[in-house]
């Protein structure tokens, strides 16, 4: 077994960075790029417009949802590590500070 340490604060920090990056995606206006493009050919303009509309949905909906879910999982894992650590400490010290564990 390898010696692996997890810092819940680092997990929460990563979660915050993900949420911040996702928030910037709200300002993305890919569909607007297509509206202002001049291709000189109707079919090319239509294809580009459809592509940008698809990417707009991917960035503002699909990827955003996945990223937000990942951020929440990082927060959940941080809490889980903290609970496990507390339970491990309680096993040796009793559930309340200054209270001895069970007598055997």
Phi and psi in radians as a Rosetta constraint file:
Dihedral C 1 N 2 CA 2 C 2 CIRCULARHARMONIC -1.502 0.35
Dihedral N 2 CA 2 C 2 N 3 CIRCULARHARMONIC 2.701 0.35
Dihedral C 2 N 3 CA 3 C 3 CIRCULARHARMONIC -1.477 0.35
Dihedral N 3 CA 3 C 3 N 4 CIRCULARHARMONIC 1.847 0.35
Dihedral C 3 N 4 CA 4 C 4 CIRCULARHARMONIC -2.129 0.35
Dihedral N 4 CA 4 C 4 N 5 CIRCULARHARMONIC 2.245 0.35
Dihedral C 4 N 5 CA 5 C 5 CIRCULARHARMONIC -2.030 0.35
Dihedral N 5 CA 5 C 5 N 6 CIRCULARHARMONIC 2.440 0.35
Dihedral C 5 N 6 CA 6 C 6 CIRCULARHARMONIC -2.139 0.35
Dihedral N 6 CA 6 C 6 N 7 CIRCULARHARMONIC 2.281 0.35
Dihedral C 6 N 7 CA 7 C 7 CIRCULARHARMONIC -1.827 0.35
Dihedral N 7 CA 7 C 7 N 8 CIRCULARHARMONIC 1.902 0.35
Dihedral C 7 N 8 CA 8 C 8 CIRCULARHARMONIC -0.938 0.35
Dihedral N 8 CA 8 C 8 N 9 CIRCULARHARMONIC -0.587 0.35
Dihedral C 8 N 9 CA 9 C 9 CIRCULARHARMONIC -1.128 0.35
Dihedral N 9 CA 9 C 9 N 10 CIRCULARHARMONIC -0.579 0.35
Dihedral C 9 N 10 CA 10 C 10 CIRCULARHARMONIC -1.219 0.35
Dihedral N 10 CA 10 C 10 N 11 CIRCULARHARMONIC -0.648 0.35
Dihedral C 10 N 11 CA 11 C 11 CIRCULARHARMONIC -1.118 0.35
Dihedral N 11 CA 11 C 11 N 12 CIRCULARHARMONIC -0.739 0.35
Dihedral C 11 N 12 CA 12 C 12 CIRCULARHARMONIC -1.166 0.35
Dihedral N 12 CA 12 C 12 N 13 CIRCULARHARMONIC -0.640 0.35
Dihedral C 12 N 13 CA 13 C 13 CIRCULARHARMONIC -1.108 0.35
Dihedral N 13 CA 13 C 13 N 14 CIRCULARHARMONIC -0.782 0.35
Dihedral C 13 N 14 CA 14 C 14 CIRCULARHARMONIC -1.088 0.35
Dihedral N 14 CA 14 C 14 N 15 CIRCULARHARMONIC -0.693 0.35
Dihedral C 14 N 15 CA 15 C 15 CIRCULARHARMONIC -1.050 0.35
Dihedral N 15 CA 15 C 15 N 16 CIRCULARHARMONIC -0.771 0.35
Dihedral C 15 N 16 CA 16 C 16 CIRCULARHARMONIC -1.093 0.35
Dihedral N 16 CA 16 C 16 N 17 CIRCULARHARMONIC -0.686 0.35
Dihedral C 16 N 17 CA 17 C 17 CIRCULARHARMONIC -1.155 0.35
Dihedral N 17 CA 17 C 17 N 18 CIRCULARHARMONIC -0.678 0.35
Dihedral C 17 N 18 CA 18 C 18 CIRCULARHARMONIC -1.099 0.35
Dihedral N 18 CA 18 C 18 N 19 CIRCULARHARMONIC -0.817 0.35
Dihedral C 18 N 19 CA 19 C 19 CIRCULARHARMONIC -1.081 0.35
Dihedral N 19 CA 19 C 19 N 20 CIRCULARHARMONIC -0.663 0.35
Dihedral C 19 N 20 CA 20 C 20 CIRCULARHARMONIC -1.127 0.35
Dihedral N 20 CA 20 C 20 N 21 CIRCULARHARMONIC -0.773 0.35
Dihedral C 20 N 21 CA 21 C 21 CIRCULARHARMONIC -1.117 0.35
Dihedral N 21 CA 21 C 21 N 22 CIRCULARHARMONIC -0.705 0.35
Dihedral C 21 N 22 CA 22 C 22 CIRCULARHARMONIC -1.101 0.35
Dihedral N 22 CA 22 C 22 N 23 CIRCULARHARMONIC -0.677 0.35
Dihedral C 22 N 23 CA 23 C 23 CIRCULARHARMONIC -1.054 0.35
Dihedral N 23 CA 23 C 23 N 24 CIRCULARHARMONIC -0.594 0.35
Dihedral C 23 N 24 CA 24 C 24 CIRCULARHARMONIC -1.175 0.35
Dihedral N 24 CA 24 C 24 N 25 CIRCULARHARMONIC -0.468 0.35
Dihedral C 24 N 25 CA 25 C 25 CIRCULARHARMONIC -1.138 0.35
Dihedral N 25 CA 25 C 25 N 26 CIRCULARHARMONIC -0.407 0.35
Dihedral C 25 N 26 CA 26 C 26 CIRCULARHARMONIC -1.119 0.35
Dihedral N 26 CA 26 C 26 N 27 CIRCULARHARMONIC -0.417 0.35
Dihedral C 26 N 27 CA 27 C 27 CIRCULARHARMONIC -1.518 0.35
Dihedral N 27 CA 27 C 27 N 28 CIRCULARHARMONIC -0.081 0.35
Dihedral C 27 N 28 CA 28 C 28 CIRCULARHARMONIC -1.292 0.35
Dihedral N 28 CA 28 C 28 N 29 CIRCULARHARMONIC 2.258 0.35
Dihedral C 28 N 29 CA 29 C 29 CIRCULARHARMONIC -2.218 0.35
Dihedral N 29 CA 29 C 29 N 30 CIRCULARHARMONIC 1.106 0.35
Dihedral C 29 N 30 CA 30 C 30 CIRCULARHARMONIC -1.112 0.35
Dihedral N 30 CA 30 C 30 N 31 CIRCULARHARMONIC -0.611 0.35
Dihedral C 30 N 31 CA 31 C 31 CIRCULARHARMONIC -1.107 0.35
Dihedral N 31 CA 31 C 31 N 32 CIRCULARHARMONIC -0.578 0.35
Dihedral C 31 N 32 CA 32 C 32 CIRCULARHARMONIC -1.196 0.35
Dihedral N 32 CA 32 C 32 N 33 CIRCULARHARMONIC -0.513 0.35
Dihedral C 32 N 33 CA 33 C 33 CIRCULARHARMONIC -1.060 0.35
Dihedral N 33 CA 33 C 33 N 34 CIRCULARHARMONIC -0.774 0.35
Dihedral C 33 N 34 CA 34 C 34 CIRCULARHARMONIC -1.135 0.35
Dihedral N 34 CA 34 C 34 N 35 CIRCULARHARMONIC -0.624 0.35
Dihedral C 34 N 35 CA 35 C 35 CIRCULARHARMONIC -1.151 0.35
Dihedral N 35 CA 35 C 35 N 36 CIRCULARHARMONIC -0.520 0.35
Dihedral C 35 N 36 CA 36 C 36 CIRCULARHARMONIC -1.625 0.35
Dihedral N 36 CA 36 C 36 N 37 CIRCULARHARMONIC -0.057 0.35
Dihedral C 36 N 37 CA 37 C 37 CIRCULARHARMONIC -1.402 0.35
Dihedral N 37 CA 37 C 37 N 38 CIRCULARHARMONIC 2.419 0.35
Dihedral C 37 N 38 CA 38 C 38 CIRCULARHARMONIC -2.015 0.35
Dihedral N 38 CA 38 C 38 N 39 CIRCULARHARMONIC 1.872 0.35
Dihedral C 38 N 39 CA 39 C 39 CIRCULARHARMONIC -1.740 0.35
Dihedral N 39 CA 39 C 39 N 40 CIRCULARHARMONIC -0.333 0.35
Dihedral C 39 N 40 CA 40 C 40 CIRCULARHARMONIC 1.381 0.35
Dihedral N 40 CA 40 C 40 N 41 CIRCULARHARMONIC -0.017 0.35
Dihedral C 40 N 41 CA 41 C 41 CIRCULARHARMONIC -2.460 0.35
Dihedral N 41 CA 41 C 41 N 42 CIRCULARHARMONIC 2.167 0.35
Dihedral C 41 N 42 CA 42 C 42 CIRCULARHARMONIC -1.016 0.35
Dihedral N 42 CA 42 C 42 N 43 CIRCULARHARMONIC -0.745 0.35
Dihedral C 42 N 43 CA 43 C 43 CIRCULARHARMONIC -1.163 0.35
Dihedral N 43 CA 43 C 43 N 44 CIRCULARHARMONIC -0.693 0.35
Dihedral C 43 N 44 CA 44 C 44 CIRCULARHARMONIC -1.146 0.35
Dihedral N 44 CA 44 C 44 N 45 CIRCULARHARMONIC -0.749 0.35
Dihedral C 44 N 45 CA 45 C 45 CIRCULARHARMONIC -1.107 0.35
Dihedral N 45 CA 45 C 45 N 46 CIRCULARHARMONIC -0.710 0.35
Dihedral C 45 N 46 CA 46 C 46 CIRCULARHARMONIC -1.131 0.35
Dihedral N 46 CA 46 C 46 N 47 CIRCULARHARMONIC -0.786 0.35
Dihedral C 46 N 47 CA 47 C 47 CIRCULARHARMONIC -1.087 0.35
Dihedral N 47 CA 47 C 47 N 48 CIRCULARHARMONIC -0.752 0.35
Dihedral C 47 N 48 CA 48 C 48 CIRCULARHARMONIC -1.156 0.35
Dihedral N 48 CA 48 C 48 N 49 CIRCULARHARMONIC -0.699 0.35
Dihedral C 48 N 49 CA 49 C 49 CIRCULARHARMONIC -1.079 0.35
Dihedral N 49 CA 49 C 49 N 50 CIRCULARHARMONIC -0.746 0.35
Dihedral C 49 N 50 CA 50 C 50 CIRCULARHARMONIC -1.145 0.35
Dihedral N 50 CA 50 C 50 N 51 CIRCULARHARMONIC -0.697 0.35
Dihedral C 50 N 51 CA 51 C 51 CIRCULARHARMONIC -1.071 0.35
Dihedral N 51 CA 51 C 51 N 52 CIRCULARHARMONIC -0.820 0.35
Dihedral C 51 N 52 CA 52 C 52 CIRCULARHARMONIC -1.163 0.35
Dihedral N 52 CA 52 C 52 N 53 CIRCULARHARMONIC -0.612 0.35
Dihedral C 52 N 53 CA 53 C 53 CIRCULARHARMONIC -1.137 0.35
Dihedral N 53 CA 53 C 53 N 54 CIRCULARHARMONIC -0.700 0.35
Dihedral C 53 N 54 CA 54 C 54 CIRCULARHARMONIC -1.122 0.35
Dihedral N 54 CA 54 C 54 N 55 CIRCULARHARMONIC -0.800 0.35
Dihedral C 54 N 55 CA 55 C 55 CIRCULARHARMONIC -1.127 0.35
Dihedral N 55 CA 55 C 55 N 56 CIRCULARHARMONIC -0.625 0.35
Dihedral C 55 N 56 CA 56 C 56 CIRCULARHARMONIC -1.071 0.35
Dihedral N 56 CA 56 C 56 N 57 CIRCULARHARMONIC -0.773 0.35
Dihedral C 56 N 57 CA 57 C 57 CIRCULARHARMONIC -1.132 0.35
Dihedral N 57 CA 57 C 57 N 58 CIRCULARHARMONIC -0.734 0.35
Dihedral C 57 N 58 CA 58 C 58 CIRCULARHARMONIC -1.068 0.35
Dihedral N 58 CA 58 C 58 N 59 CIRCULARHARMONIC -0.779 0.35
Dihedral C 58 N 59 CA 59 C 59 CIRCULARHARMONIC -1.301 0.35
Dihedral N 59 CA 59 C 59 N 60 CIRCULARHARMONIC -0.797 0.35
Dihedral C 59 N 60 CA 60 C 60 CIRCULARHARMONIC -1.510 0.35
Dihedral N 60 CA 60 C 60 N 61 CIRCULARHARMONIC -0.262 0.35
Dihedral C 60 N 61 CA 61 C 61 CIRCULARHARMONIC -2.086 0.35
Dihedral N 61 CA 61 C 61 N 62 CIRCULARHARMONIC -1.201 0.35
Dihedral C 61 N 62 CA 62 C 62 CIRCULARHARMONIC -1.109 0.35
Dihedral N 62 CA 62 C 62 N 63 CIRCULARHARMONIC -0.990 0.35
Dihedral C 62 N 63 CA 63 C 63 CIRCULARHARMONIC -1.130 0.35
Dihedral N 63 CA 63 C 63 N 64 CIRCULARHARMONIC -0.634 0.35
Dihedral C 63 N 64 CA 64 C 64 CIRCULARHARMONIC -1.079 0.35
Dihedral N 64 CA 64 C 64 N 65 CIRCULARHARMONIC -0.809 0.35
Dihedral C 64 N 65 CA 65 C 65 CIRCULARHARMONIC -1.081 0.35
Dihedral N 65 CA 65 C 65 N 66 CIRCULARHARMONIC -0.785 0.35
Dihedral C 65 N 66 CA 66 C 66 CIRCULARHARMONIC -1.098 0.35
Dihedral N 66 CA 66 C 66 N 67 CIRCULARHARMONIC -0.751 0.35
Dihedral C 66 N 67 CA 67 C 67 CIRCULARHARMONIC -1.158 0.35
Dihedral N 67 CA 67 C 67 N 68 CIRCULARHARMONIC -0.743 0.35
Dihedral C 67 N 68 CA 68 C 68 CIRCULARHARMONIC -1.102 0.35
Dihedral N 68 CA 68 C 68 N 69 CIRCULARHARMONIC -0.663 0.35
Dihedral C 68 N 69 CA 69 C 69 CIRCULARHARMONIC -1.123 0.35
Dihedral N 69 CA 69 C 69 N 70 CIRCULARHARMONIC -0.741 0.35
Dihedral C 69 N 70 CA 70 C 70 CIRCULARHARMONIC -1.101 0.35
Dihedral N 70 CA 70 C 70 N 71 CIRCULARHARMONIC -0.716 0.35
Dihedral C 70 N 71 CA 71 C 71 CIRCULARHARMONIC -1.092 0.35
Dihedral N 71 CA 71 C 71 N 72 CIRCULARHARMONIC -0.738 0.35
Dihedral C 71 N 72 CA 72 C 72 CIRCULARHARMONIC -1.135 0.35
Dihedral N 72 CA 72 C 72 N 73 CIRCULARHARMONIC -0.665 0.35
Dihedral C 72 N 73 CA 73 C 73 CIRCULARHARMONIC -1.123 0.35
Dihedral N 73 CA 73 C 73 N 74 CIRCULARHARMONIC -0.652 0.35
Dihedral C 73 N 74 CA 74 C 74 CIRCULARHARMONIC -1.093 0.35
Dihedral N 74 CA 74 C 74 N 75 CIRCULARHARMONIC -0.763 0.35
Dihedral C 74 N 75 CA 75 C 75 CIRCULARHARMONIC -1.099 0.35
Dihedral N 75 CA 75 C 75 N 76 CIRCULARHARMONIC -0.744 0.35
Dihedral C 75 N 76 CA 76 C 76 CIRCULARHARMONIC -1.093 0.35
Dihedral N 76 CA 76 C 76 N 77 CIRCULARHARMONIC -0.725 0.35
Dihedral C 76 N 77 CA 77 C 77 CIRCULARHARMONIC -1.140 0.35
Dihedral N 77 CA 77 C 77 N 78 CIRCULARHARMONIC -0.679 0.35
Dihedral C 77 N 78 CA 78 C 78 CIRCULARHARMONIC -1.044 0.35
Dihedral N 78 CA 78 C 78 N 79 CIRCULARHARMONIC -0.806 0.35
Dihedral C 78 N 79 CA 79 C 79 CIRCULARHARMONIC -1.117 0.35
Dihedral N 79 CA 79 C 79 N 80 CIRCULARHARMONIC -0.674 0.35
Dihedral C 79 N 80 CA 80 C 80 CIRCULARHARMONIC -1.122 0.35
Dihedral N 80 CA 80 C 80 N 81 CIRCULARHARMONIC -0.758 0.35
Dihedral C 80 N 81 CA 81 C 81 CIRCULARHARMONIC -1.078 0.35
Dihedral N 81 CA 81 C 81 N 82 CIRCULARHARMONIC -0.715 0.35
Dihedral C 81 N 82 CA 82 C 82 CIRCULARHARMONIC -1.145 0.35
Dihedral N 82 CA 82 C 82 N 83 CIRCULARHARMONIC -0.724 0.35
Dihedral C 82 N 83 CA 83 C 83 CIRCULARHARMONIC -1.101 0.35
Dihedral N 83 CA 83 C 83 N 84 CIRCULARHARMONIC -0.764 0.35
Dihedral C 83 N 84 CA 84 C 84 CIRCULARHARMONIC -1.079 0.35
Dihedral N 84 CA 84 C 84 N 85 CIRCULARHARMONIC -0.739 0.35
Dihedral C 84 N 85 CA 85 C 85 CIRCULARHARMONIC -1.106 0.35
Dihedral N 85 CA 85 C 85 N 86 CIRCULARHARMONIC -0.758 0.35
Dihedral C 85 N 86 CA 86 C 86 CIRCULARHARMONIC -1.127 0.35
Dihedral N 86 CA 86 C 86 N 87 CIRCULARHARMONIC -0.754 0.35
Dihedral C 86 N 87 CA 87 C 87 CIRCULARHARMONIC -1.108 0.35
Dihedral N 87 CA 87 C 87 N 88 CIRCULARHARMONIC -0.675 0.35
Dihedral C 87 N 88 CA 88 C 88 CIRCULARHARMONIC -1.109 0.35
Dihedral N 88 CA 88 C 88 N 89 CIRCULARHARMONIC -0.758 0.35
Dihedral C 88 N 89 CA 89 C 89 CIRCULARHARMONIC -1.157 0.35
Dihedral N 89 CA 89 C 89 N 90 CIRCULARHARMONIC -0.687 0.35
Dihedral C 89 N 90 CA 90 C 90 CIRCULARHARMONIC -1.095 0.35
Dihedral N 90 CA 90 C 90 N 91 CIRCULARHARMONIC -0.544 0.35
Dihedral C 90 N 91 CA 91 C 91 CIRCULARHARMONIC -1.048 0.35
Dihedral N 91 CA 91 C 91 N 92 CIRCULARHARMONIC -0.602 0.35
Dihedral C 91 N 92 CA 92 C 92 CIRCULARHARMONIC -1.692 0.35
Dihedral N 92 CA 92 C 92 N 93 CIRCULARHARMONIC -0.465 0.35
Dihedral C 92 N 93 CA 93 C 93 CIRCULARHARMONIC -1.976 0.35
Dihedral N 93 CA 93 C 93 N 94 CIRCULARHARMONIC -0.139 0.35
Dihedral C 93 N 94 CA 94 C 94 CIRCULARHARMONIC 1.612 0.35
Dihedral N 94 CA 94 C 94 N 95 CIRCULARHARMONIC 2.783 0.35
Dihedral C 94 N 95 CA 95 C 95 CIRCULARHARMONIC -1.218 0.35
Dihedral N 95 CA 95 C 95 N 96 CIRCULARHARMONIC -0.380 0.35
Dihedral C 95 N 96 CA 96 C 96 CIRCULARHARMONIC -2.133 0.35
Dihedral N 96 CA 96 C 96 N 97 CIRCULARHARMONIC 2.493 0.35
Dihedral C 96 N 97 CA 97 C 97 CIRCULARHARMONIC -1.057 0.35
Dihedral N 97 CA 97 C 97 N 98 CIRCULARHARMONIC 2.365 0.35
Dihedral C 97 N 98 CA 98 C 98 CIRCULARHARMONIC 1.448 0.35
Dihedral N 98 CA 98 C 98 N 99 CIRCULARHARMONIC -0.062 0.35
Dihedral C 98 N 99 CA 99 C 99 CIRCULARHARMONIC -1.818 0.35
Dihedral N 99 CA 99 C 99 N 100 CIRCULARHARMONIC 2.126 0.35
Dihedral C 99 N 100 CA 100 C 100 CIRCULARHARMONIC -1.175 0.35
Dihedral N 100 CA 100 C 100 N 101 CIRCULARHARMONIC 2.729 0.35
Dihedral C 100 N 101 CA 101 C 101 CIRCULARHARMONIC -1.229 0.35
Dihedral N 101 CA 101 C 101 N 102 CIRCULARHARMONIC -3.096 0.35
Dihedral C 101 N 102 CA 102 C 102 CIRCULARHARMONIC -1.141 0.35
Dihedral N 102 CA 102 C 102 N 103 CIRCULARHARMONIC 2.603 0.35
Dihedral C 102 N 103 CA 103 C 103 CIRCULARHARMONIC -1.519 0.35
Dihedral N 103 CA 103 C 103 N 104 CIRCULARHARMONIC 2.364 0.35
